[in-house]
Amino acid sequence: MATPPGNTRTPLDWCPCVSTASDRPAVPAWLAAPDDANALVPIVWPEGAERDQDGVLRVGGLAADDLAARFGTPLYVLDEDGVRARAREVLAAFRDAASRHGGTARVYYAGKAFLSSEVVRWVSAEGLGVDVASGGELAVALAAGADPARLGLHGNNKLLPEIAQAVGAGVGSIVVDSRVEIERVAEAAAAAGRVQTVLVRVNSGVHAETHDFLATAHEDQKFGFAMTDAAAAVTRIRELPSLRFAGLHCHIGSQIFGTAGFAESAARVVELHADLLAGGEVPLLNLGGGFGIAYTAADDPTPIAHLAEGIVAAVARECASRGIPLPELAFEPGRAVVGRAGITLYRVGTVKPVRVSDDLERLYVSVDGGMSDNARPALYGADYSARIASRRSDAAAALARVVGRHCESGDIVVDAEYLPGDIEPGDLLAVAATGAYCFSLASNYNYVPRPPVVAVAGGEARLIVRGETVDDLLSRDVGIVRPGTSEESA
Ligand SMILES: *Cc1c(COP(=O)(O)O)cnc(C)c1O
């Protein structure tokens, strides 16, 4: 199938590694100077985020300056009510859409977006299952008390101990990704005396990102079975008494706006699903996640209810045209559940005007974090929005770039934003929509300890993940003798 009309991107354009900030225009075309550089664009900031009479940003009923004083900076702040509300909204959207078409749907939260025991408890209480992609993520979900039957395990190279751990725990489904993995899961299940439910991940050839999608016959990537190989994989699973085949799984990308890519992928996968019915039952179809959110005022994400209806309608249409029943549907949102509910608070350390060209000056605003707590700008060229959190300012808006403190010129937190021109050292800066893929992608680059996570709700703040200390980092270096350890007394 050809790419849709208007899609003029080449495959290289899809590679995040080429869209570094240096390839971009000095001021991105989408960025408009705001009338008020204090304004909080509603879809970007957590629900209910506001400025109090003093101009201080409040999230979950808590003032940013109080949070910073109590927990330090950088600080991840997660709005519990926001996570829970989005979890409910996504579940209702897919359930309602499925029910309008005579079917049912379940929703798994994709834990890799942000995983901690508290978040597992929140989304579980709201009726979502949880997807994990490693033994570590599985351990967090189990330690949080998640029902193993409502967990799914993903990954293109699950380690043997991870497979054994998942089978032993009674994980509801394992999404198999290769021929050899079918045998590995079957062996682990046989050894445990269990029958393990599995799904088969297929590569539909549709890869979507933000506004466009690319559809090819063969996609050059590591995940899943080619569409042409999937039927043989399912035949093999059906031969193995320790496995139960539940259906196909497909995930086409992340931060997707619009339903077209999902609909195209669903059409391809339903065709295969229909063929598989000839060999036995196929109760489930899992269409993955990837639902986009707003990072800047220029983003206009498709409302989740609209996406859900578009996707489910496309599947229902394909099923009807083939005369097959609508299977139970499953979805795996990550970003759409946690992304908007998180902000990061930083302390401004230096402000440096840099002349970019004869008629353009940019303020480089250095904060006390950076690519170690938010890798997405460096990794994907991702855009973010920022505001001074500790005060309101009447100064004219100035073009700014928020940068971190790491030894990398690509260490950018917000590539382009208008901030009050009087921003100065000591100001608190808030970056919006950092709930997904920031904490989970954090590193210790430059031996910087990873920040704590605080949950806010109803005017209460609770530490849910403590920050790392330099001692935590030193403790891994076995060549360092620390006071009070056995190495010292030895
Ligand atoms: C990453 C991932 C998701 C979640 O993606 P979001 O863009 O966060 O919704 C869902 N399913 C699979 C298989 C994934 O790899």
PDBQT file of the ligand as one rigid body, heavy atoms in Angstrom, charges set to zero:
ROOT
HETATM    1  C1  LIG A 501       5.624   1.935  24.247  1.00  0.00    +0.000 C 
HETATM    2  C2  LIG A 501       4.524   0.996  24.025  1.00  0.00    +0.000 A 
HETATM    3  C3  LIG A 501       3.222   1.359  24.372  1.00  0.00    +0.000 A 
HETATM    4  C4  LIG A 501       2.854   2.718  24.929  1.00  0.00    +0.000 C 
HETATM    5  O1  LIG A 501       3.084   3.748  24.040  1.00  0.00    +0.000 OA
HETATM    6  P1  LIG A 501       2.521   5.227  24.361  1.00  0.00    +0.000 P 
HETATM    7  O2  LIG A 501       2.999   6.019  23.207  1.00  0.00    +0.000 OA
HETATM    8  O3  LIG A 501       3.157   5.642  25.644  1.00  0.00    +0.000 OA
HETATM    9  O4  LIG A 501       1.053   5.119  24.463  1.00  0.00    +0.000 OA
HETATM   10  C5  LIG A 501       2.218   0.436  24.190  1.00  0.00    +0.000 A 
HETATM   11  N1  LIG A 501       2.485  -0.797  23.697  1.00  0.00    +0.000 NA
HETATM   12  C6  LIG A 501       3.732  -1.176  23.350  1.00  0.00    +0.000 A 
HETATM   13  C7  LIG A 501       3.951  -2.537  22.823  1.00  0.00    +0.000 C 
HETATM   14  C8  LIG A 501       4.782  -0.301  23.499  1.00  0.00    +0.000 A 
HETATM   15  O5  LIG A 501       6.006  -0.678  23.134  1.00  0.00    +0.000 OA
ENDROOT
TORSDOF 0
